[in-house]
Amino acid sequence: MRLTAETVYDADPDTVFEMFLNEDFQHQRVLDSGAEESEVEIRLKGDGTDGAVITMHRHLPADILPSQLRGRFGDRLTLIQVEDWGPAGSDGSRRASLLAEVSSAPVRVTGSLRLMPDSAGGSRQSLDAEIKAKIPLVGGWIENGAGPVIRSTFEAEGRIGQEWLAAQA
């Protein structure tokens, strides 16, 4: 299942990327989006101008899933997400590869994130991803159920980022 989403920030791409590199923000982002617990690792490439790898472990209650999917994954899910951000372009835009896996199931999200300036002086972040559930007979059903959860999480994280930026201003 293909998934696209977009969020807007009232700050330039450099400021938004600095926020992404803030460990407190990353923990807040994960916890405010429904996780019960989080682990975050931010590894700069070189001095940071070459990008960064952000790894998050989200420990989520299974009740975030539609009711028809809950029994397949137990009471708790662990989502491992890796964003591998590259260097900034001349306009401050950046790209990241995205990989997210559910530890208790053969469900994988792969794709890309893009952070770019917008015409209003802020930034847009876009998600372009593919959800694959390699479970015989019900894989497509799980993909269709996971898509709205991933989209709403991405959108919620955008709102969390907006609040973070406003509080830092």
N, CA, C and O of each residue as an XYZ file, in Angstrom:
676
protein
N       0.837     -1.175      0.000
C       0.000      0.000      0.000
C       0.880      1.235      0.000
O       1.792      1.354      0.818
N       0.613      2.145     -0.906
C       1.364      3.389     -0.990
C       0.717      4.428     -0.071
O      -0.507      4.495      0.043
N       1.556      5.236      0.581
C       1.081      6.236      1.522
C       1.830      7.537      1.286
O       3.060      7.547      1.229
N       1.095      8.633      1.150
C       1.712      9.957      1.064
C       1.030     10.858      2.078
O      -0.154     10.699      2.378
N       1.796     11.805      2.600
C       1.264     12.781      3.548
C       2.199     13.980      3.555
O       3.345     13.896      3.113
N       1.695     15.090      4.059
C       2.497     16.303      4.109
C       2.130     17.098      5.354
O       0.984     17.082      5.803
N       3.118     17.791      5.902
C       2.885     18.680      7.029
C       3.667     19.964      6.772
O       4.667     19.959      6.054
N       3.205     21.056      7.364
C       3.801     22.373      7.143
C       4.312     22.912      8.473
O       3.673     22.742      9.511
N       5.468     23.562      8.428
C       6.057     24.210      9.600
C       6.234     25.701      9.323
O       6.504     26.100      8.191
N       6.081     26.514     10.356
C       6.284     27.958     10.241
C       7.730     28.326     10.556
O       7.990     29.272     11.300
N       8.656     27.580      9.993
C      10.090     27.845     10.184
C      10.825     27.323      8.955
O      10.341     26.430      8.260
N      11.989     27.886      8.700
C      12.773     27.457      7.536
C      13.316     26.044      7.747
O      13.356     25.562      8.879
N      13.735     25.375      6.668
C      14.212     23.988      6.786
C      15.378     23.805      7.755
O      15.446     22.787      8.444
N      16.297     24.770      7.823
C      17.427     24.623      8.754
C      16.945     24.580     10.200
O      17.426     23.773     10.996
N      15.999     25.443     10.535
C      15.457     25.474     11.899
C      14.695     24.189     12.206
O      14.807     23.640     13.303
N      13.925     23.715     11.239
C      13.168     22.472     11.442
C      14.133     21.298     11.617
O      13.921     20.444     12.478
N      15.189     21.254     10.804
C      16.142     20.156     10.931
C      16.860     20.206     12.277
O      17.119     19.162     12.876
N      17.183     21.404     12.759
C      17.780     21.529     14.101
C      16.835     20.945     15.148
O      17.271     20.285     16.091
N      15.532     21.194     14.974
C      14.547     20.621     15.885
C      14.611     19.088     15.814
O      14.585     18.418     16.846
N      14.694     18.537     14.602
C      14.781     17.086     14.446
C      15.985     16.511     15.182
O      15.937     15.371     15.643
N      17.063     17.284     15.299
C      18.283     16.808     15.950
C      18.261     16.981     17.467
O      19.220     16.618     18.148
N      17.185     17.528     17.989
C      17.063     17.746     19.422
C      16.448     16.499     20.063
O      15.315     16.127     19.756
N      17.193     15.871     20.939
C      16.735     14.618     21.554
C      15.462     14.820     22.379
O      14.588     13.953     22.390
N      15.352     15.957     23.069
C      14.131     16.223     23.839
C      12.919     16.304     22.916
O      11.855     15.775     23.237
N      13.081     16.974     21.756
C      11.990     17.034     20.794
C      11.617     15.639     20.315
O      10.433     15.310     20.239
N      12.609     14.816     19.991
C      12.321     13.476     19.475
C      11.552     12.642     20.500
O      10.610     11.933     20.147
N      11.955     12.729     21.768
C      11.210     11.995     22.803
C       9.778     12.532     22.905
O       8.828     11.757     23.007
N       9.631     13.851     22.876
C       8.299     14.455     22.944
C       7.454     14.018     21.756
O       6.282     13.674     21.905
N       8.064     14.036     20.575
C       7.386     13.625     19.334
C       6.846     12.201     19.449
O       5.711     11.924     19.062
N       7.659     11.315     19.977
C       7.274      9.910     20.091
C       6.203      9.721     21.166
O       5.208      9.033     20.939
N       6.405     10.326     22.327
C       5.446     10.139     23.422
C       4.105     10.801     23.131
O       3.058     10.230     23.434
N       4.124     12.005     22.545
C       2.872     12.699     22.247
C       2.091     12.050     21.111
O       0.904     12.328     20.936
N       2.740     11.196     20.346
C       2.026     10.532     19.257
C       1.473      9.169     19.683
O       1.069      8.372     18.836
N       1.455      8.901     20.986
C       0.783      7.711     21.481
C       1.657      6.640     22.096
O       1.134      5.651     22.609
N       2.969      6.802     22.063
C       3.852      5.787     22.640
C       3.807      5.844     24.161
O       3.645      6.912     24.751
N       3.950      4.697     24.776
C       4.018      4.623     26.238
C       5.443      4.867     26.716
O       5.664      5.286     27.852
N       6.390      4.604     25.854
C       7.804      4.659     26.188
C       8.584      4.893     24.901
O       8.115      4.534     23.820
N       9.767      5.492     25.003
C      10.562      5.715     23.795
C      12.050      5.597     24.081
O      12.519      5.805     25.200
N      12.760      5.260     23.039
C      14.223      5.293     23.045
C      14.608      6.003     21.755
O      14.082      5.685     20.689
N      15.519      6.960     21.847
C      15.921      7.745     20.687
C      17.440      7.806     20.628
O      18.107      8.020     21.641
N      17.970      7.618     19.439
C      19.409      7.797     19.205
C      19.565      8.703     17.984
O      18.980      8.453     16.930
N      20.360      9.754     18.145
C      20.644     10.671     17.043
C      22.152     10.613     16.789
O      22.960     10.944     17.656
N      22.504     10.183     15.576
C      23.926     10.068     15.224
C      24.204     11.015     14.060
O      23.696     10.833     12.954
N      25.026     12.034     14.337
C      25.395     12.986     13.298
C      26.373     12.341     12.332
O      27.213     11.534     12.730
N      26.260     12.699     11.069
C      27.228     12.273     10.061
C      28.293     13.367      9.990
O      28.002     14.518      9.666
N      29.520     12.987     10.297
C      30.590     13.997     10.327
C      30.282     15.030     11.393
O      29.989     14.685     12.538
N      30.349     16.309     11.010
C      30.057     17.379     11.965
C      28.578     17.760     11.976
O      28.195     18.746     12.606
N      27.762     16.998     11.296
C      26.331     17.253     11.237
C      25.887     17.889      9.934
O      24.707     17.825      9.588
N      26.813     18.505      9.201
C      26.424     19.123      7.936
C      26.127     18.068      6.866
O      25.457     18.358      5.874
N      26.622     16.855      7.067
C      26.373     15.775      6.113
C      25.069     15.035      6.402
O      24.710     14.100      5.686
N      24.368     15.450      7.443
C      23.105     14.818      7.789
C      23.182     14.090      9.116
O      24.097     14.306      9.911
N      22.211     13.225      9.343
C      22.127     12.506     10.609
C      21.236     11.279     10.434
O      20.396     11.213      9.537
N      21.449     10.324     11.311
C      20.595      9.139     11.370
C      19.854      9.198     12.708
O      20.469      9.237     13.773
N      18.529      9.204     12.630
C      17.687      9.262     13.823
C      16.975      7.918     13.944
O      16.233      7.513     13.049
N      17.212      7.232     15.063
C      16.597      5.929     15.305
C      15.694      6.052     16.519
O      16.111      6.523     17.577
N      14.441      5.620     16.349
C      13.460      5.692     17.424
C      12.855      4.314     17.662
O      12.562      3.578     16.720
N      12.675      3.984     18.915
C      11.924      2.797     19.313
C      10.684      3.327     20.031
O      10.787      3.999     21.058
N       9.525      3.019     19.482
C       8.259      3.434     20.085
C       7.593      2.191     20.652
O       7.369      1.214     19.937
N       7.285      2.233     21.914
C       6.560      1.138     22.547
C       5.117      1.610     22.677
O       4.810      2.504     23.464
N       4.246      0.997     21.896
C       2.876      1.457     21.727
C       1.872      0.441     22.243
O       2.099     -0.764     22.137
N       0.761      0.916     22.802
C      -0.306     -0.020     23.152
C      -0.976     -0.510     21.870
O      -1.146      0.262     20.927
N      -1.348     -1.759     21.830
C      -1.969     -2.322     20.630
C      -3.317     -1.676     20.323
O      -3.829     -1.818     19.213
N      -3.898     -0.966     21.294
C      -5.210     -0.363     21.042
C      -5.162      0.820     20.081
O      -6.206      1.392     19.767
N      -3.971      1.201     19.605
C      -3.915      2.231     18.557
C      -4.343      1.655     17.208
O      -4.664      2.396     16.279
N      -4.344      0.329     17.113
C      -4.740     -0.333     15.873
C      -6.248     -0.489     15.801
O      -6.925     -0.523     16.829
N      -6.772     -0.585     14.592
C      -8.189     -0.917     14.472
C      -8.467     -2.236     15.192
O      -7.603     -3.113     15.229
N      -9.646     -2.382     15.756
C      -9.971     -3.537     16.601
C      -9.739     -4.870     15.898
O      -9.335     -5.835     16.546
N      -9.983     -4.950     14.592
C      -9.817     -6.209     13.882
C      -8.353     -6.636     13.755
O      -8.082     -7.784     13.402
N      -7.398     -5.732     14.036
C      -5.974     -6.074     13.932
C      -5.329     -6.365     15.278
O      -4.265     -6.983     15.317
N      -5.926     -5.945     16.366
C      -5.285     -6.011     17.677
C      -4.850     -7.407     18.094
O      -3.746     -7.565     18.616
N      -5.659     -8.405     17.888
C      -5.341     -9.750     18.334
C      -4.126    -10.347     17.655
O      -3.528    -11.281     18.189
N      -3.745     -9.841     16.505
C      -2.609    -10.392     15.766
C      -1.258     -9.952     16.308
O      -0.241    -10.566     15.986
N      -1.224     -8.889     17.133
C       0.059     -8.312     17.543
C       0.303     -8.315     19.041
O       1.337     -7.809     19.478
N      -0.577     -8.849     19.834
C      -0.386     -8.842     21.279
C      -0.850     -7.526     21.879
O      -1.513     -6.726     21.219
N      -0.491     -7.312     23.149
C      -0.943     -6.125     23.877
C      -0.095     -4.886     23.613
O      -0.518     -3.763     23.890
N       1.096     -5.098     23.079
C       2.029     -3.979     22.912
C       2.821     -4.171     21.638
O       3.217     -5.285     21.292
N       3.046     -3.070     20.948
C       3.836     -3.079     19.725
C       5.121     -2.312     19.957
O       5.144     -1.345     20.719
N       6.178     -2.732     19.313
C       7.392     -1.932     19.288
C       7.664     -1.591     17.840
O       7.897     -2.468     17.009
N       7.632     -0.303     17.553
C       7.905      0.191     16.220
C       9.312      0.774     16.222
O       9.623      1.680     16.995
N      10.148      0.244     15.354
C      11.524      0.736     15.215
C      11.571      1.545     13.929
O      11.281      1.031     12.849
N      11.937      2.809     14.053
C      11.934      3.723     12.910
C      13.319      4.323     12.750
O      13.916      4.799     13.716
N      13.830      4.297     11.517
C      15.139      4.877     11.207
C      14.966      5.888     10.082
O      14.470      5.555      9.005
N      15.377      7.119     10.340
C      15.388      8.182      9.336
C      16.849      8.510      9.058
O      17.581      8.907      9.965
N      17.272      8.346      7.816
C      18.662      8.610      7.426
C      18.674      9.882      6.574
O      18.467      9.833      5.362
N      18.919     11.018      7.229
C      18.877     12.326      6.588
C      20.201     12.655      5.917
O      21.270     12.424      6.483
N      20.123     13.193      4.716
C      21.302     13.612      3.977
C      21.613     15.082      4.212
O      20.942     15.745      5.003
N      22.634     15.592      3.523
C      23.034     16.988      3.681
C      22.001     17.937      3.071
O      21.163     17.536      2.263
N      22.083     19.189      3.474
C      21.168     20.209      2.959
C      21.561     20.605      1.541
O      22.743     20.689      1.209
N      20.553     20.847      0.716
C      20.777     21.408     -0.609
C      21.005     22.903     -0.486
O      20.959     23.451      0.615
N      21.246     23.557     -1.592
C      21.529     24.996     -1.568
C      20.350     25.811     -1.026
O      20.549     26.913     -0.515
N      19.140     25.288     -1.130
C      17.960     25.991     -0.606
C      17.564     25.508      0.794
O      16.523     25.910      1.314
N      18.383     24.655      1.401
C      18.109     24.139      2.742
C      17.299     22.849      2.747
O      17.090     22.257      3.806
N      16.842     22.406      1.583
C      16.038     21.178      1.529
C      16.893     19.959      1.862
O      18.105     19.947      1.645
N      16.233     18.940      2.390
C      16.903     17.682      2.749
C      16.001     16.518      2.405
O      14.781     16.654      2.317
N      16.631     15.367      2.210
C      15.921     14.109      1.978
C      16.405     13.085      2.999
O      17.541     13.122      3.472
N      15.498     12.180      3.313
C      15.844     11.076      4.210
C      15.229      9.801      3.681
O      14.122      9.805      3.142
N      15.956      8.711      3.839
C      15.326      7.412      3.620
C      14.642      7.040      4.934
O      15.100      7.417      6.012
N      13.567      6.314      4.830
C      12.775      5.934      5.995
C      12.584      4.429      6.003
O      12.250      3.826      4.983
N      12.797      3.836      7.154
C      12.519      2.420      7.365
C      11.855      2.297      8.727
O      12.385      2.783      9.727
N      10.703      1.652      8.768
C      10.016      1.402     10.035
C       9.523     -0.042     10.017
O       8.955     -0.512      9.032
N       9.754     -0.731     11.131
C       9.336     -2.122     11.255
C       8.661     -2.335     12.598
O       9.035     -1.737     13.606
N       7.658     -3.200     12.589
C       7.002     -3.612     13.820
C       7.715     -4.876     14.271
O       7.767     -5.860     13.533
N       8.263     -4.854     15.483
C       9.099     -5.975     15.927
C       8.331     -7.281     16.086
O       8.919     -8.356     15.966
N       7.042     -7.210     16.350
C       6.285     -8.435     16.595
C       5.543     -8.948     15.368
O       4.736     -9.872     15.474
N       5.806     -8.358     14.204
C       5.069     -8.773     13.007
C       5.885     -8.455     11.754
O       6.721     -7.551     11.768
N       5.645     -9.185     10.691
C       6.350     -8.910      9.437
C       5.711     -7.736      8.676
O       5.244     -7.883      7.547
N       5.709     -6.577      9.330
C       5.160     -5.358      8.738
C       6.305     -4.367      8.602
O       7.052     -4.129      9.551
N       6.433     -3.791      7.411
C       7.554     -2.895      7.133
C       7.060     -1.700      6.330
O       6.245     -1.835      5.417
N       7.573     -0.522      6.694
C       7.304      0.709      5.959
C       8.641      1.202      5.425
O       9.584      1.401      6.190
N       8.723      1.398      4.116
C       9.935      1.950      3.511
C       9.529      3.145      2.666
O       8.422      3.198      2.129
N      10.431      4.092      2.559
C      10.113      5.249      1.739
C      11.079      6.373      1.969
O      12.247      6.170      2.301
N      10.557      7.578      1.783
C      11.400      8.748      1.926
C      10.641      9.890      2.589
O       9.415      9.987      2.528
N      11.423     10.739      3.217
C      10.934     11.984      3.782
C      11.644     13.103      3.043
O      12.795     12.952      2.632
N      10.975     14.197      2.878
C      11.587     15.349      2.220
C      11.220     16.590      3.012
O      10.052     16.798      3.341
N      12.193     17.401      3.314
C      12.003     18.671      4.009
C      12.426     19.757      3.044
O      13.566     19.764      2.579
N      11.517     20.681      2.732
C      11.825     21.692      1.733
C      11.209     23.033      2.112
O      10.214     23.082      2.835
N      11.797     24.114      1.626
C      11.200     25.428      1.892
C       9.880     25.559      1.139
O       9.690     24.948      0.087
N       8.975     26.361      1.688
C       7.747     26.657      0.950
C       7.713     28.149      0.626
O       8.542     28.917      1.113
N       6.764     28.543     -0.184
C       6.717     29.918     -0.675
C       6.381     30.938      0.411
O       6.597     32.133      0.208
N       5.858     30.500      1.560
C       5.494     31.416      2.633
C       6.636     31.654      3.625
O       6.436     32.319      4.642
N       7.829     31.122      3.343
C       8.965     31.300      4.241
C       9.115     30.209      5.277
O      10.060     30.226      6.066
N       8.203     29.268      5.284
C       8.286     28.148      6.207
C       8.846     26.924      5.510
O       9.679     27.033      4.610
N       8.383     25.761      5.930
C       8.854     24.494      5.373
C       7.686     23.540      5.200
O       6.652     23.661      5.857
N       7.881     22.591      4.299
C       6.959     21.478      4.127
C       7.755     20.195      4.291
O       8.874     20.078      3.790
N       7.183     19.254      4.980
C       7.782     17.928      5.069
C       6.817     16.954      4.432
O       5.634     16.924      4.772
N       7.323     16.158      3.509
C       6.464     15.181      2.846
C       6.946     13.769      3.145
O       8.133     13.517      3.352
N       5.992     12.874      3.160
C       6.220     11.445      3.358
C       5.734     10.728      2.118
O       4.616     10.965      1.659
N       6.559      9.859      1.574
C       6.178      8.999      0.454
C       6.663      7.610      0.827
O       7.866      7.350      0.836
N       5.735      6.719      1.132
C       6.127      5.423      1.692
C       5.284      4.289      1.133
O       4.218      4.491      0.552
N       5.801      3.108      1.330
C       5.133      1.872      0.944
C       5.016      1.012      2.199
O       5.998      0.806      2.912
N       3.812      0.513      2.463
C       3.569     -0.370      3.606
C       3.426     -1.786      3.073
O       2.635     -2.041      2.164
N       4.193     -2.702      3.641
C       4.112     -4.115      3.252
C       3.913     -4.963      4.497
O       4.650     -4.833      5.475
N       2.920     -5.822      4.452
C       2.670     -6.790      5.517
C       2.752     -8.176      4.892
O       1.872     -8.566      4.124
N       3.785     -8.907      5.213
C       3.992    -10.238      4.622
C       3.377    -11.308      5.511
O       4.060    -12.109      6.148
N       2.052    -11.276      5.519
C       1.292    -12.243      6.297
C       0.285    -12.869      5.330
O      -0.573    -12.168      4.794
N       0.381    -14.166      5.106
C      -0.523    -14.812      4.147
C      -1.994    -14.511      4.443
O      -2.422    -14.493      5.597
N      -2.733    -14.281      3.400
C      -4.177    -14.065      3.399
C      -4.649    -12.725      3.957
O      -5.652    -12.190      3.483
N      -3.962    -12.173      4.938
C      -4.442    -10.943      5.569
C      -3.481     -9.765      5.412
O      -3.732     -8.694      5.965
N      -2.384     -9.944      4.668
C      -1.395     -8.873      4.516
C      -1.991     -7.573      4.005
O      -1.733     -6.510      4.568
N      -2.791     -7.646      2.935
C      -3.406     -6.446      2.375
C      -4.360     -5.783      3.347
O      -4.437     -4.557      3.421
N      -5.074     -6.588      4.081
C      -6.007     -6.088      5.087
C      -5.247     -5.322      6.172
O      -5.678     -4.252      6.603
N      -4.108     -5.880      6.611
C      -3.281     -5.214      7.628
C      -2.688     -3.931      7.071
O      -2.671     -2.913      7.762
N      -2.199     -3.958      5.831
C      -1.658     -2.755      5.205
C      -2.703     -1.648      5.170
O      -2.406     -0.499      5.496
N      -3.939     -1.996      4.773
C      -5.012     -1.002      4.716
C      -5.371     -0.466      6.097
O      -5.738      0.702      6.227
N      -5.272     -1.296      7.127
C      -5.541     -0.851      8.493
C      -4.426     -0.005      9.060
O      -4.675      0.916      9.838
N      -3.173     -0.313      8.672
C      -2.023      0.426      9.196
C      -1.870      1.792      8.536
O      -1.375      2.727      9.165
N      -2.285      1.921      7.285
C      -2.116      3.178      6.554
C      -2.684      4.387      7.277
O      -1.962      5.365      7.468
N      -3.950      4.361      7.688
C      -4.506      5.519      8.400
C      -3.801      5.815      9.724
O      -3.685      6.974     10.123
N      -3.330      4.765     10.406
C      -2.608      4.969     11.671
C      -1.299      5.700     11.400
O      -0.956      6.637     12.121
N      -0.568      5.288     10.377
C       0.707      5.929     10.041
C       0.473      7.361      9.595
O       1.196      8.263     10.017
N      -0.523      7.587      8.750
C      -0.820      8.954      8.288
C      -1.183      9.861      9.465
O      -0.667     10.974      9.558
N      -2.054      9.411     10.357
C      -2.460     10.262     11.481
C      -1.292     10.518     12.422
O      -1.197     11.599     13.003
N      -0.396      9.540     12.584
C       0.797      9.747     13.410
C       1.696     10.797     12.786
O       2.186     11.679     13.492
N       1.927     10.727     11.481
C       2.746     11.711     10.775
C       2.150     13.109     10.929
O       2.873     14.068     11.199
N       0.838     13.225     10.760
C       0.175     14.523     10.894
C       0.243     15.040     12.336
O       0.449     16.233     12.560
N       0.071     14.150     13.303
C       0.179     14.551     14.714
C       1.586     15.029     15.025
O       1.760     16.002     15.759
N       2.588     14.361     14.480
C       3.967     14.778     14.710
C       4.228     16.163     14.116
O       5.027     16.926     14.657
N       3.564     16.488     13.016
C       3.674     17.831     12.451
C       3.123     18.873     13.409
O       3.730     19.927     13.600
N       1.967     18.582     14.016
C       1.387     19.508     14.999
C       2.297     19.636     16.220
O       2.463     20.728     16.763
N       2.878     18.530     16.646
C       3.792     18.541     17.791
C       5.006     19.414     17.457
O       5.469     20.190     18.293
N       5.512     19.279     16.233
C       6.646     20.103     15.808
C       6.298     21.577     15.782
O       7.103     22.406     16.203
N       5.103     21.924     15.290
C       4.661     23.319     15.272
C       4.620     23.887     16.699
O       5.075     25.004     16.948
N       4.074     23.107     17.614
C       4.009     23.546     19.017
C       5.402     23.713     19.600
O       5.661     24.668     20.333
N       6.302     22.785     19.278
C       7.674     22.857     19.773
C       8.348     24.134     19.264
O       8.965     24.868     20.037
N       8.228     24.391     17.967
C       8.846     25.582     17.381
C       8.267     26.856     17.986
O       9.015     27.796     18.256
N       6.961     26.911     18.203
C       6.327     28.087     18.792
C       6.832     28.304     20.225
O       7.057     29.440     20.640
N       7.008     27.223     20.968
C       7.487     27.348     22.352
C       8.947     27.795     22.412
O       9.363     28.442     23.373
N       9.723     27.451     21.384
C      11.146     27.818     21.357
C      11.363     29.258     20.886
O      12.419     29.843     21.127
N      10.360     29.822     20.218
C      10.507     31.169     19.644
C      10.509     32.240     20.710
O      10.624     33.424     20.394
